[in-house]
């Protein structure tokens, strides 16, 4: 009879000892905010959501442990078990982590450990799972990608500068990433041997195993191009754009009963609720027991570009129900044409409806949403990622919605108010039909599919996210986003989304 072998505990160690000097910051770069959250919060979220990770230890730069403690408490991370100060060197930081990992283990008990740079916030679940799976067969695992660049070896000759001495075969060269994964006993032994070397110094942990435990093979797991390290100022910009472009999946409710339980007794105010996506959201929320105020120019005479009318609509909803839980704005206008040939009235209308109205709605909604810890939901367009000819007004105002979402989610986080933005692919709405006429059946998303995703976002704990709603194929309907791969690909194909 075979004996069941317990699966070893798997701990992620987040190495966050950097100071941010190369990025030109006065704070550690892992505390820099990207896409509305500190870099380290993005990183911790990835490991928190990884089924293959049991717990997390953070090694933070000296003097900044309280900052991480606040982030962990606010985000509600359950897997973070320890936050301790890192050492003055990478070696010392890893040694402190190894000591912390050994606490609580029985004699002879081993564990899995993944060391990951806190400033690699774009790590995928696939890489984490592959590393953990590899530890079933190997004692040491690295993550790497092929080098797209030719690597040269140089030597400096005094004041004459550098000269090439060697050009290695690029087909064998890889660029190392993290996580680096080990059996705890293996990395511990490597550092024990290394301690006897007076010249010991390492910038990564696989090199310690390679040098001091040469008989231990180090398996290589395929990494990802977008698993970048935020080190230089340009990295901050690139990472922020990748987060901005990346699709975020809204958690689906498990049953019709769940929708009803979460929405019964709640108040939803929908601006732009006369037709299209807004109308579908209103009807869907109402069907699950919410008190809904669907407001629009053609039905209730509500003009979103008029701040007084927005204030009055919100005041009425609050007076009648005593609360406002969700505010949604789907109102917008699409005016196509060359800017130099566009009259002032058209420009003013586009700016008032597409930009100033959401700003006013946000400002007026804040006091109500802060009472209920509710959410503001805005809408952008797939054309926001790249402005193009004859869409200058529309694309630029829709790009502004993304920035408004990220800014307000940060600004209002302390009050528990969430702010998100829906980015639908080309959708069958009256506004689109007016602009483009009838289009082939099945080539567009249905407004009902976008409304369903919108409801899922409202009921989620997401904030500061841009949520893509896309089709997998002409008949598949709305597809949940698949991550950064889709983000990179979608930059190329977002051409005429509205």
C-alpha positions as CSV (number, residue, x, y, z in Angstrom):
1,X,0.0,0.0,0.0
2,X,1.5,3.3,-1.1
3,X,2.1,6.0,1.5
4,X,0.8,9.5,0.8
5,X,3.6,12.1,0.7
6,X,2.5,15.5,1.8
7,X,3.1,18.4,-0.6
8,X,5.9,20.7,0.6
9,X,5.0,24.2,1.7
10,X,5.7,26.8,-1.0
11,X,6.7,30.3,0.0
12,X,7.2,33.3,-2.2
13,X,9.9,35.6,-0.9
14,X,9.5,39.1,-2.3
15,X,12.9,40.9,-2.4
16,X,12.2,44.6,-2.0
17,X,15.5,46.0,-0.8
18,X,16.1,48.5,-3.7
19,X,16.3,52.2,-3.0
20,X,15.1,53.7,-6.3
21,X,18.2,55.8,-6.9
22,X,18.5,54.7,-10.6
23,X,14.9,55.8,-11.2
24,X,15.7,59.1,-9.6
25,X,13.3,58.7,-6.7
26,X,13.5,59.7,-3.0
27,X,11.5,56.6,-2.1
28,X,12.2,52.9,-2.9
29,X,11.0,52.1,-6.5
30,X,8.8,49.3,-5.2
31,X,6.7,52.0,-3.5
32,X,6.3,54.0,-6.7
33,X,2.7,54.0,-8.0
34,X,2.0,52.4,-11.4
35,X,-1.6,52.2,-12.7
36,X,-3.0,53.4,-9.4
37,X,-1.1,51.1,-7.0
38,X,2.4,50.7,-5.6
39,X,4.6,48.4,-7.6
40,X,4.9,46.0,-4.7
41,X,1.2,45.8,-4.4
42,X,0.8,44.6,-7.9
43,X,3.5,42.0,-7.3
44,X,1.9,40.8,-4.0
45,X,-1.5,40.6,-5.7
46,X,0.0,38.2,-8.3
47,X,1.3,35.8,-5.6
48,X,-1.8,36.3,-3.4
49,X,-3.9,35.0,-6.3
50,X,-1.5,32.1,-7.2
51,X,-3.0,28.8,-6.1
52,X,0.4,27.2,-6.0
53,X,1.7,29.6,-3.4
54,X,1.0,29.0,0.3
55,X,2.4,32.0,1.9
56,X,4.5,35.2,1.3
57,X,7.4,36.8,3.0
58,X,8.5,40.3,2.2
59,X,12.1,41.6,2.6
60,X,11.7,45.4,2.5
61,X,14.3,48.2,2.3
62,X,15.4,49.4,5.7
63,X,13.1,52.0,7.3
64,X,10.2,51.2,5.0
65,X,8.6,48.1,6.6
66,X,5.7,50.2,8.0
67,X,4.8,51.3,4.5
68,X,4.5,47.7,3.3
69,X,2.5,46.8,6.4
70,X,0.0,49.5,5.5
71,X,-0.3,48.3,1.9
72,X,-0.8,44.7,3.1
73,X,-3.4,45.7,5.6
74,X,-5.3,47.9,3.2
75,X,-5.3,45.3,0.4
76,X,-6.3,42.5,2.8
77,X,-3.6,40.1,1.6
78,X,-4.0,36.9,3.6
79,X,-0.9,35.1,2.5
80,X,1.7,37.6,3.7
81,X,3.0,36.1,6.9
82,X,6.1,38.2,7.5
83,X,7.4,41.6,6.6
84,X,11.0,42.0,7.7
85,X,13.9,44.4,6.9
86,X,16.3,43.3,4.2
87,X,20.1,43.6,4.7
88,X,22.6,46.1,3.4
89,X,23.5,43.7,0.5
90,X,21.6,41.2,-1.6
91,X,23.5,38.4,0.1
92,X,22.5,39.5,3.5
93,X,18.8,40.0,2.4
94,X,18.6,36.4,1.1
95,X,20.3,35.0,4.2
96,X,17.7,36.7,6.4
97,X,14.9,35.2,4.2
98,X,16.4,31.7,4.5
99,X,16.6,32.1,8.3
100,X,12.9,33.2,8.4
101,X,11.9,30.3,6.1
102,X,13.5,27.8,8.5
103,X,11.4,28.9,11.4
104,X,8.6,26.5,12.2
105,X,9.9,23.6,10.0
106,X,10.3,20.3,11.7
107,X,13.7,18.6,11.7
108,X,14.3,17.1,8.3
109,X,11.3,18.9,6.7
110,X,12.0,20.7,3.4
111,X,10.0,23.4,1.6
112,X,9.8,25.2,-1.7
113,X,10.9,28.8,-2.0
114,X,10.5,31.3,-4.9
115,X,12.6,34.4,-4.7
116,X,11.1,37.2,-6.8
117,X,12.1,40.9,-7.4
118,X,9.4,43.2,-6.0
119,X,9.9,45.4,-9.0
120,X,8.8,42.8,-11.5
121,X,5.1,43.5,-11.1
122,X,4.0,42.0,-14.5
123,X,4.7,38.3,-13.6
124,X,2.2,35.8,-14.9
125,X,0.5,33.0,-13.1
126,X,1.9,30.6,-15.7
127,X,5.5,31.3,-14.8
128,X,4.8,30.9,-11.0
129,X,3.0,27.5,-11.6
130,X,5.8,26.3,-14.0
131,X,8.4,27.1,-11.3
132,X,6.6,25.3,-8.6
133,X,5.9,22.3,-10.8
134,X,9.6,22.1,-11.8
135,X,10.5,21.8,-8.1
136,X,8.9,18.4,-8.1
137,X,11.9,17.2,-10.2
138,X,14.7,19.7,-9.6
139,X,16.3,21.4,-6.6
140,X,17.0,24.7,-8.4
141,X,15.0,26.5,-11.1
142,X,15.7,29.8,-13.0
143,X,13.4,31.8,-15.3
144,X,14.8,33.1,-18.5
145,X,14.0,34.3,-22.0
146,X,16.1,34.3,-25.2
147,X,18.2,37.3,-25.9
148,X,16.8,39.4,-28.8
149,X,20.0,41.5,-28.8
150,X,23.5,40.5,-29.7
151,X,25.6,40.4,-26.6
152,X,29.2,41.7,-26.8
153,X,32.1,41.3,-24.3
154,X,34.3,44.4,-24.0
155,X,37.5,45.5,-22.4
156,X,38.5,49.0,-21.5
157,X,41.8,50.4,-22.8
158,X,42.7,53.4,-20.7
159,X,41.3,56.7,-22.1
160,X,40.6,55.1,-25.4
161,X,37.4,53.6,-24.1
162,X,35.8,50.1,-24.7
163,X,36.7,47.6,-27.4
164,X,34.9,44.3,-28.3
165,X,36.9,41.2,-27.3
166,X,34.2,38.6,-27.9
167,X,30.7,38.1,-29.4
168,X,29.1,35.0,-27.9
169,X,26.7,32.8,-29.8
170,X,23.3,34.5,-29.3
171,X,21.4,31.2,-29.7
172,X,22.7,30.0,-26.4
173,X,22.3,33.2,-24.5
174,X,19.3,33.9,-22.2
175,X,18.2,36.9,-20.2
176,X,17.6,35.9,-16.6
177,X,14.4,36.9,-14.8
178,X,12.7,36.0,-11.5
179,X,11.3,34.1,-9.7
180,X,14.2,31.8,-9.0
181,X,13.0,28.7,-7.2
182,X,14.7,26.3,-4.9
183,X,14.3,23.5,-2.4
184,X,15.0,25.4,0.9
185,X,17.6,22.8,1.9
186,X,19.5,23.5,-1.4
187,X,19.7,27.2,-1.3
188,X,20.5,27.1,2.4
189,X,23.4,24.7,1.8
190,X,24.6,26.9,-1.1
191,X,24.8,29.9,1.2
192,X,26.5,27.9,4.0
193,X,29.2,26.9,1.6
194,X,29.5,30.4,0.2
195,X,30.0,31.8,3.7
196,X,33.5,30.2,3.7
197,X,34.5,32.3,0.7
198,X,35.9,35.7,1.8
199,X,35.2,37.2,-1.6
200,X,31.6,36.0,-1.8
201,X,29.3,38.4,-3.5
202,X,26.2,37.6,-5.6
203,X,23.5,39.5,-7.4
204,X,21.2,36.5,-7.8
205,X,20.6,33.2,-6.1
206,X,21.0,30.8,-9.0
207,X,24.6,32.0,-9.4
208,X,25.3,31.0,-5.7
209,X,24.1,27.4,-6.4
210,X,26.0,27.3,-9.7
211,X,29.3,28.3,-8.1
212,X,29.1,26.6,-4.7
213,X,27.0,23.5,-5.5
214,X,28.2,22.7,-9.0
215,X,26.7,19.2,-9.0
216,X,23.1,20.6,-8.6
217,X,21.5,21.1,-12.0
218,X,19.6,24.3,-12.5
219,X,16.5,23.9,-14.6
220,X,15.3,26.8,-16.8
221,X,11.6,27.7,-17.1
222,X,10.5,29.9,-20.0
223,X,9.9,33.5,-18.9
224,X,7.9,36.3,-20.5
225,X,9.0,39.4,-22.4
226,X,6.7,41.5,-20.3
227,X,8.1,40.2,-17.0
228,X,10.2,43.3,-16.9
229,X,12.2,44.8,-14.1
230,X,11.4,48.4,-13.2
231,X,14.9,49.8,-12.9
232,X,15.4,52.8,-15.2
233,X,13.1,55.8,-15.6
234,X,11.8,54.5,-19.0
235,X,10.8,51.2,-17.3
236,X,8.3,53.2,-15.1
237,X,6.6,54.5,-18.2
238,X,6.6,51.2,-20.1
239,X,5.2,49.3,-17.1
240,X,2.5,51.9,-16.5
241,X,1.4,51.6,-20.2
242,X,1.4,47.8,-20.0
243,X,-0.9,47.9,-17.0
244,X,-3.0,50.5,-18.8
245,X,-3.3,48.3,-21.9
246,X,-3.7,45.0,-20.0
247,X,-7.1,43.5,-19.7
248,X,-8.4,42.8,-16.3
249,X,-10.9,40.0,-15.8
250,X,-14.0,40.9,-13.8
251,X,-14.9,38.1,-11.4
252,X,-18.1,36.5,-12.5
253,X,-20.9,35.9,-9.9
254,X,-21.5,32.2,-9.3
255,X,-25.3,32.3,-9.6
256,X,-28.4,34.3,-10.3
257,X,-29.0,34.2,-6.5
258,X,-25.6,35.8,-5.9
259,X,-26.5,38.8,-8.2
260,X,-29.8,39.1,-6.4
261,X,-28.3,38.9,-2.9
262,X,-25.6,41.6,-3.8
263,X,-28.0,44.0,-5.5
264,X,-31.2,43.8,-3.5
265,X,-31.7,47.1,-1.6
266,X,-28.9,48.8,-3.5
267,X,-29.3,52.1,-5.4
268,X,-27.8,52.4,-8.9
269,X,-27.7,55.6,-10.8
270,X,-27.0,55.3,-14.6
271,X,-26.3,58.4,-16.7
272,X,-26.8,57.6,-20.3
273,X,-29.5,55.1,-19.4
274,X,-31.9,55.9,-22.2
275,X,-30.5,53.3,-24.6
276,X,-27.6,51.0,-25.5
277,X,-25.3,49.8,-22.8
278,X,-26.7,52.1,-20.1
279,X,-30.2,50.9,-20.7
280,X,-29.1,47.3,-20.5
281,X,-27.2,47.9,-17.2
282,X,-30.3,49.6,-15.7
283,X,-32.6,46.8,-16.7
284,X,-30.2,44.0,-15.6
285,X,-29.6,45.6,-12.2
286,X,-33.3,46.2,-11.7
287,X,-34.1,42.6,-12.5
288,X,-31.9,41.6,-9.5
289,X,-33.6,43.8,-7.0
290,X,-31.7,47.1,-7.2
291,X,-33.4,50.5,-7.2
292,X,-32.3,52.0,-10.5
293,X,-32.4,55.5,-11.8
294,X,-31.8,55.4,-15.5
295,X,-31.2,58.9,-16.7
296,X,-30.9,60.2,-20.2
297,X,-31.7,63.2,-22.4
298,X,-34.4,61.4,-24.4
299,X,-36.2,59.8,-21.4
300,X,-35.8,61.9,-18.3
301,X,-34.5,65.1,-19.9
302,X,-31.2,64.8,-18.0
303,X,-28.3,66.5,-19.8
304,X,-25.1,65.2,-18.3
305,X,-23.2,68.3,-19.5
306,X,-25.3,70.4,-17.1
307,X,-23.8,70.1,-13.6
308,X,-27.0,71.3,-12.0
309,X,-29.0,68.5,-13.6
310,X,-26.5,65.9,-12.5
311,X,-26.6,67.2,-8.9
312,X,-30.4,67.2,-9.0
313,X,-30.6,63.6,-10.3
314,X,-28.2,62.3,-7.6
315,X,-30.0,64.3,-4.8
316,X,-33.3,62.8,-5.9
317,X,-32.0,59.3,-5.8
318,X,-30.5,59.8,-2.4
319,X,-33.6,61.5,-1.0
320,X,-35.8,58.6,-2.1
321,X,-33.6,55.7,-1.1
322,X,-31.2,57.1,1.5
323,X,-28.2,55.7,-0.3
324,X,-26.3,55.6,-3.6
325,X,-24.1,52.5,-4.1
326,X,-23.1,52.7,-7.7
327,X,-22.9,55.5,-10.3
328,X,-22.5,54.6,-13.9
329,X,-21.8,56.9,-16.8
330,X,-22.2,55.5,-20.3
331,X,-23.3,58.9,-21.9
332,X,-21.1,60.0,-24.9
333,X,-21.1,61.5,-28.3
334,X,-19.2,60.4,-31.4
335,X,-18.3,63.1,-33.8
336,X,-16.1,62.1,-36.7
337,X,-14.2,64.6,-38.9
338,X,-11.0,66.5,-39.4
339,X,-10.3,68.9,-36.5
340,X,-9.4,71.8,-38.8
341,X,-12.8,71.6,-40.4
342,X,-14.8,71.1,-37.1
343,X,-16.8,74.0,-35.8
344,X,-16.7,75.4,-32.3
345,X,-20.1,74.1,-31.3
346,X,-19.1,70.5,-32.2
347,X,-15.9,70.7,-30.3
348,X,-17.6,72.2,-27.3
349,X,-20.3,69.5,-27.3
350,X,-17.7,66.7,-27.5
351,X,-15.6,68.1,-24.6
352,X,-18.7,68.8,-22.5
353,X,-20.3,65.4,-22.9
354,X,-17.3,63.1,-23.2
355,X,-15.0,64.8,-20.7
356,X,-16.5,67.5,-18.5
357,X,-19.7,65.5,-17.8
358,X,-17.8,62.5,-16.3
359,X,-15.7,64.9,-14.2
360,X,-18.8,66.6,-12.9
361,X,-20.5,63.3,-12.3
362,X,-17.5,62.0,-10.4
363,X,-17.3,65.2,-8.2
364,X,-21.0,65.1,-7.4
365,X,-21.1,61.4,-6.7
366,X,-18.2,61.3,-4.3
367,X,-20.1,62.3,-1.1
368,X,-22.7,59.6,-1.7
369,X,-20.3,56.9,-2.7
370,X,-18.0,57.6,0.3
371,X,-21.0,56.8,2.6
372,X,-21.7,53.4,1.0
373,X,-18.1,52.5,0.0
374,X,-19.5,52.3,-3.5
375,X,-18.2,52.5,-7.0
376,X,-18.0,54.9,-10.0
377,X,-17.9,53.2,-13.3
378,X,-16.8,55.0,-16.4
379,X,-16.4,54.0,-20.1
380,X,-13.6,54.4,-22.6
381,X,-13.2,53.1,-26.1
382,X,-10.7,50.8,-27.7
383,X,-9.5,53.8,-29.7
384,X,-8.1,55.4,-26.6
385,X,-4.7,53.6,-27.0
386,X,-3.9,55.3,-30.3
387,X,-5.5,58.4,-31.6
388,X,-6.1,58.4,-35.4
389,X,-7.2,60.7,-38.1
390,X,-10.7,62.1,-37.8
391,X,-11.2,60.7,-34.3
392,X,-9.1,63.3,-32.4
393,X,-11.9,64.6,-30.2
394,X,-13.3,61.2,-29.4
395,X,-10.1,59.3,-28.9
396,X,-8.5,62.0,-26.7
397,X,-11.5,62.3,-24.4
398,X,-11.7,58.5,-24.1
399,X,-8.0,58.4,-23.2
400,X,-8.8,61.0,-20.5
401,X,-11.3,58.6,-19.0
402,X,-8.5,56.1,-18.4
403,X,-6.4,58.7,-16.6
404,X,-9.3,60.0,-14.7
405,X,-10.1,56.4,-13.5
406,X,-6.6,55.8,-12.3
407,X,-6.3,59.2,-10.6
408,X,-9.6,59.0,-8.8
409,X,-9.1,55.4,-7.7
410,X,-5.9,56.5,-6.0
411,X,-7.4,59.7,-4.7
412,X,-10.5,58.0,-3.2
413,X,-8.9,54.8,-2.0
414,X,-8.6,56.0,1.5
415,X,-12.4,56.5,1.6
416,X,-13.2,53.1,0.2
417,X,-14.6,54.4,-3.0
418,X,-13.7,52.3,-6.1
419,X,-13.4,53.6,-9.6
420,X,-13.1,51.5,-12.7
421,X,-13.4,51.9,-16.5
422,X,-14.9,49.5,-19.0
423,X,-13.2,49.3,-22.4
424,X,-15.6,47.5,-24.9
425,X,-14.6,46.3,-28.2
426,X,-16.8,47.6,-31.1
427,X,-20.3,47.3,-29.7
428,X,-23.7,47.3,-31.3
429,X,-25.2,50.5,-29.9
430,X,-27.5,53.2,-31.4
431,X,-24.5,55.6,-31.3
432,X,-22.4,53.3,-33.4
433,X,-25.2,52.6,-35.8
434,X,-25.7,56.4,-36.3
435,X,-22.0,56.9,-37.0
436,X,-21.3,53.8,-39.2
437,X,-24.7,52.5,-40.4
438,X,-25.6,48.8,-40.3
439,X,-22.6,46.5,-40.0
440,X,-22.3,42.7,-40.6
441,X,-24.2,40.6,-38.0
442,X,-22.0,39.0,-35.5
443,X,-19.1,41.4,-36.1
444,X,-19.9,43.5,-33.0
445,X,-20.3,42.8,-29.3
446,X,-23.8,42.9,-28.0
447,X,-24.6,45.7,-25.5
448,X,-26.1,43.1,-23.2
449,X,-22.7,41.4,-23.0
450,X,-21.0,44.6,-22.0
451,X,-23.7,45.3,-19.5
452,X,-23.2,41.9,-17.8
453,X,-19.5,42.5,-17.5
454,X,-20.2,46.0,-16.2
455,X,-22.4,44.6,-13.5
456,X,-19.7,42.1,-12.5
457,X,-17.2,44.9,-12.2
458,X,-19.6,46.9,-10.0
459,X,-19.9,43.9,-7.7
460,X,-16.2,43.3,-7.5
461,X,-13.5,44.7,-5.3
462,X,-11.5,46.0,-8.3
463,X,-10.4,49.6,-8.4
464,X,-8.3,51.6,-10.8
465,X,-8.6,49.0,-13.6
466,X,-9.4,49.3,-17.3
467,X,-11.5,46.2,-18.1
468,X,-11.5,45.0,-21.7
469,X,-14.6,43.3,-23.1
470,X,-13.7,41.6,-26.3
471,X,-14.8,38.9,-28.7
472,X,-12.8,35.7,-29.2
473,X,-14.5,35.3,-32.6
474,X,-17.6,36.7,-34.4
475,X,-19.9,34.3,-32.6
476,X,-18.3,33.9,-29.2
477,X,-19.7,36.9,-27.5
478,X,-17.9,38.7,-24.8
479,X,-14.6,37.1,-23.7
480,X,-12.9,37.6,-20.4
481,X,-9.5,39.1,-20.8
482,X,-6.5,36.8,-20.9
483,X,-3.7,39.0,-19.6
484,X,-0.7,40.9,-20.9
485,X,-0.3,38.7,-24.0
486,X,-3.7,40.1,-25.2
487,X,-2.6,43.6,-24.2
488,X,0.4,43.5,-26.4
489,X,-1.5,42.0,-29.3
490,X,-4.4,44.4,-28.9
491,X,-2.2,47.4,-29.4
492,X,-1.9,46.3,-33.1
493,X,-5.6,45.6,-33.8
494,X,-7.4,48.4,-32.0
495,X,-8.2,50.4,-35.1
496,X,-11.8,51.3,-35.2
497,X,-13.3,50.5,-31.8
498,X,-16.0,52.9,-30.6
